[in-house]
Amino acid sequence: MISVTRLNGSPMWLNALMVEIVEETPDTYITLVTGKRLIVLERADEVISKIKDYNREIGVQAATIKVQQTEES
């Protein structure tokens, strides 16, 4: 889970694995795989950085690399 801030200033915890799109136009919109869209105060690069950190923390990137190496062998 990553923390983001709603427009009204209240914190919200978001499942980073459910994020499909992050866009900044100029507000930051997060679109989930379910189609639900959220507007948050953080800039897009901040949200993306939090998602990358979370993925690294839970080992998603390492698992993906290991699978790729196994498939190439």
Summary of the structure (lengths in Angstrom):
residues: 73
radius of gyration: 14.3
end to end distance: 33.8
largest distance: 51.4
contacts: 175
relative contact order: 0.18
helix: 42%
strand: 33%
